[in-house]
Amino acid sequence: MDISSFVVNPSINVSPYCYSIFRIEPYTTCEYRCVYCFGRWYRQEDLKEGGKGVILSLKRILKFLRKGLRSIPFRLSTLVDPFQPREEAMQVSRRVMALCLKHEVPIIVNTKSTLLLKRDVMNILRELCGKGLVLVQISLSTINPDISSVLEPNAPPPESRLNAAEKLSDEGIPAVIRLQPFIPGVTECEAEEIVEQAHYAGVRQIIVEVLRDEKTNWHLYQKVAYNESIYRDQNIWTSYSPSTKVPSQILRPNVEWRRKVYLGIRDLCIKYGVEFSTCKEGFYNYHTAENCCGMHFLERGRYILRPTLSEAWEFYKRRGRVPGFSELIDNLSEGYLFGEAVKCYPRPLRKKIMSHEKILREVLDERRNELISLLPALSIQ
C-alpha cells in the first residue's frame, strides 16, 4: 500500500481548513451504505485490499514518527466506518489503535458503530485516553429512527450511538458528536433535542458539516424531511466543487442558509453547555470550541497542527486584516508544522503535506478574491 494514501488528497475544499489531514482507512468498502456517503466518490472498493496492507504500511510510518517527530493526529477514518460489522472478524481498526498506543501517536476515531464498546477495544481506548491520545467522534444526522432507517439502513440506530457517547464519556474518553451530514429539512428540525441529548450524554462538542450530494438524490431526503420545501427551492442550493472556478453536479445549501441555521445551533450549544464548531466551512466567528476537530481534548504537546484559515481568522480578529502566508506563519506559536519542518517527514507524506500548504499559501497570497467564499466569517462583521 502506498503510504501517501495516509494523507488526505489536497483540494480547495480541504487544504485551507483541515488540521486532520493524516488518515487511516482500514477497509476499502463500507457495509453501512448510507445514501449520502461522500466516500463513494473517492474510494475504489476492493475487498482484497486493506487489512494486512494497512497495518504494514502504518508500521512503516510509525517507525519514522518514533524518531522524535510529533504527529498530526491520524483520523480513523474518512471514507469508511472503521467499526463496521466486518471489524468483528478482521479487527484491523483494533490493531491500528493498538499500534497508535504502542507508538504513542494521537488518533481521532470517527464512527457510527457501537463495536468500539467491546471490551478489548474499550481497554485500548482507556489506555489511549490515559495518555491523552484519543478523541472519539460519533456521526449523527437524525435522532429519528424512522428517518435513519431510510438514509442509513445498515448503521446502528441513533439512540445506540448516543448511548455509546454516554458510555465513552462515563469512562472519561472525550466524545464529540459530528452532525455529518447536517441534512436540510431534517437535522435543524431536531436540533434542540439533539443538542439536549448530547449534553446529557456527556458530549463535549458538536461539529457541523452540511450535506453535499447530487440533485438526483434529493427525492430521498425530500421523502423523509420534516420540511421538504428546501428541496424545491433552487435558490437555496449552490455548487460544491473541488475548484472554485469550475462548478460540479454536487450541491450544498448556500452560505446564507447555512449562516442562519448554524447561528441557531451555536446558540443551542451555548444554552446546553456544549462546545460548537463547523467543519471545512469557514464560520469561525460562530465557533465556541478552541479547535474545530476537538483536538484540544487531547493532551497538549502530544500532537502538532498545520496552519489553516482558522489561524488567519484569529490574525484578522487581532489586526483587522487577513495576513499573507509568510506573515501568518511568522505569528504562529509553537506546535505548528510548515515549511522546512515538513522535510523531516517521510517523502510520500511530505509531498502531500506540502501540497496542502501550497494551496493555503495561494489562497492567502494569490487568490484573495476567493477568501469571502472560503471564509464567510469575513462577511459577517
ZIRA-V939816 format. One record per residue. N is the residue number from 0. BURIAL is I if it has 9 or more other ideal C-beta (glycine too) atoms within 8 Angstrom, else O. D_CENTER is the distance of its C-alpha to the mean C-alpha in Angstrom with 1 decimal. Layout:
n = (N:N)
burial = (BURIAL:BURIAL)
d_center = (D_CENTER:D_CENTER)
This chain:
n = (0:1:2:3:4:5:6:7:8:9:10:11:12:13:14:15:16:17:18:19:20:21:22:23:24:25:26:27:28:29:30:31:32:33:34:35:36:37:38:39:40:41:42:43:44:45:46:47:48:49:50:51:52:53:54:55:56:57:58:59:60:61:62:63:64:65:66:67:68:69:70:71:72:73:74:75:76:77:78:79:80:81:82:83:84:85:86:87:88:89:90:91:92:93:94:95:96:97:98:99:100:101:102:103:104:105:106:107:108:109:110:111:112:113:114:115:116:117:118:119:120:121:122:123:124:125:126:127:128:129:130:131:132:133:134:135:136:137:138:139:140:141:142:143:144:145:146:147:148:149:150:151:152:153:154:155:156:157:158:159:160:161:162:163:164:165:166:167:168:169:170:171:172:173:174:175:176:177:178:179:180:181:182:183:184:185:186:187:188:189:190:191:192:193:194:195:196:197:198:199:200:201:202:203:204:205:206:207:208:209:210:211:212:213:214:215:216:217:218:219:220:221:222:223:224:225:226:227:228:229:230:231:232:233:234:235:236:237:238:239:240:241:242:243:244:245:246:247:248:249:250:251:252:253:254:255:256:257:258:259:260:261:262:263:264:265:266:267:268:269:270:271:272:273:274:275:276:277:278:279:280:281:282:283:284:285:286:287:288:289:290:291:292:293:294:295:296:297:298:299:300:301:302:303:304:305:306:307:308:309:310:311:312:313:314:315:316:317:318:319:320:321:322:323:324:325:326:327:328:329:330:331:332:333:334:335:336:337:338:339:340:341:342:343:344:345:346:347:348:349:350:351:352:353:354:355:356:357:358:359:360:361:362:363:364:365:366:367:368:369:370:371:372:373:374:375:376:377:378:379:380)
burial = (O:O:I:I:O:I:I:I:O:I:O:I:I:I:I:I:I:I:I:I:I:I:I:I:I:I:I:I:I:I:I:I:O:I:I:I:I:I:I:O:O:O:I:O:O:O:O:O:I:I:I:O:I:I:I:I:I:I:I:I:I:I:O:I:I:O:O:O:I:O:I:I:I:I:I:I:I:O:O:I:I:I:I:I:O:O:I:O:O:O:O:I:I:I:I:I:I:I:I:I:I:O:I:O:I:I:I:I:I:I:I:I:I:I:I:I:I:O:O:O:I:I:O:I:I:I:I:I:I:O:I:I:I:I:I:I:I:I:I:I:I:I:I:I:I:O:I:I:I:I:I:I:O:O:I:O:I:I:O:I:I:I:I:I:I:I:I:I:I:O:I:O:I:I:I:I:I:I:I:I:I:I:I:I:I:I:I:I:O:I:I:O:O:I:I:I:I:I:I:O:I:I:I:I:I:I:I:I:I:I:I:I:I:O:O:O:I:I:O:I:I:I:O:I:I:O:O:I:O:I:I:O:O:O:O:I:I:O:O:I:I:O:O:O:O:O:O:O:O:I:I:I:I:I:O:O:I:I:I:O:I:I:I:I:I:I:O:I:I:I:O:I:O:I:I:I:I:I:I:I:I:I:I:I:O:I:I:I:I:O:I:I:I:I:I:O:I:I:O:O:O:I:I:I:I:I:I:I:I:I:I:I:I:I:I:I:O:O:O:O:O:I:I:O:I:O:I:I:I:O:O:I:O:O:O:I:I:I:O:O:O:I:O:O:I:I:O:I:I:I:I:I:I:I:I:I:I:I:I:I:I:I:I:I:I:O:I:I:O:I:I:O:O:I:I:I:I:I:O:O:O)
d_center = (23.3:22.5:20.5:19.1:16.9:15.0:13.5:11.3:14.0:14.7:14.9:15.5:12.4:10.1:12.7:13.7:10.5:8.0:9.1:7.4:9.4:11.1:10.5:13.0:13.7:16.5:17.8:18.4:18.6:17.3:20.0:18.2:18.7:16.9:18.5:15.5:13.5:12.5:12.7:16.4:16.7:15.6:16.7:20.4:21.3:23.9:24.8:26.6:23.7:21.2:22.6:25.1:24.0:20.5:22.3:24.9:22.6:20.3:23.6:24.7:21.6:22.0:25.7:24.9:22.6:25.4:27.6:26.5:23.2:20.3:17.0:13.5:11.7:11.1:8.2:10.1:9.1:7.5:10.8:12.6:12.7:13.9:16.4:17.9:21.7:22.6:21.1:24.2:26.5:24.6:22.7:20.6:17.6:20.1:21.7:18.5:18.0:21.7:21.6:18.9:21.2:24.3:23.1:21.3:18.0:14.9:12.3:9.1:9.8:7.8:10.8:13.2:16.1:18.8:20.0:18.3:21.1:23.7:25.9:25.3:21.5:21.9:24.3:21.9:19.2:22.0:23.1:19.7:19.4:23.0:22.1:19.0:16.8:14.3:11.6:11.0:8.3:10.3:9.7:12.5:14.1:17.6:19.9:22.7:23.6:25.6:22.8:20.4:23.2:23.4:19.8:18.5:22.0:21.3:18.6:19.7:20.7:18.8:21.3:20.8:17.1:18.1:20.9:18.7:16.7:20.3:21.6:18.8:19.5:23.2:22.8:21.3:17.9:15.2:13.4:10.7:10.5:7.7:10.2:8.6:10.7:12.8:16.0:18.8:22.0:20.4:17.6:19.3:22.5:21.3:19.5:22.0:22.4:18.7:18.4:21.8:21.0:17.8:20.1:22.7:20.4:19.7:16.0:15.3:12.6:11.3:8.2:9.2:8.2:11.6:13.2:14.2:17.0:20.6:23.4:25.0:22.7:23.4:26.3:24.1:22.2:25.5:27.1:25.1:24.3:26.2:26.5:27.0:28.4:25.2:25.4:28.9:28.3:27.7:27.5:24.2:22.3:21.4:20.5:17.0:17.9:17.0:20.0:21.0:24.5:24.4:23.4:22.0:22.5:18.9:18.9:16.9:18.6:20.1:19.4:22.3:21.1:17.6:19.3:21.7:19.4:16.7:19.7:20.9:17.7:17.8:21.4:21.0:18.5:21.2:23.9:22.4:21.3:17.6:15.3:13.4:10.8:9.4:6.4:8.2:11.4:13.6:14.9:15.2:18.6:17.2:15.0:16.7:14.2:15.0:11.5:8.6:6.3:9.6:11.0:14.3:14.8:15.4:18.9:19.8:21.0:19.1:16.5:16.5:14.5:14.9:16.2:14.3:15.5:14.7:17.7:19.7:19.3:20.6:23.4:24.2:24.6:27.0:29.0:28.8:27.7:24.8:25.5:25.9:23.9:26.7:27.3:23.7:23.6:27.1:25.9:23.0:23.7:23.4:20.3:19.0:19.1:20.9:24.2:26.7:24.6:22.4:25.6:25.7:22.9:23.8:24.7:22.3:19.3:21.1:21.7:18.1:17.2:20.2:19.3:16.0:18.3:21.0:19.0:18.2:21.9:23.1:21.3:22.9:26.2:27.0:24.9:25.1:26.2:22.6:21.3:22.0:19.9:16.9:17.5:19.0:19.5:22.5:24.3:24.1:26.6)
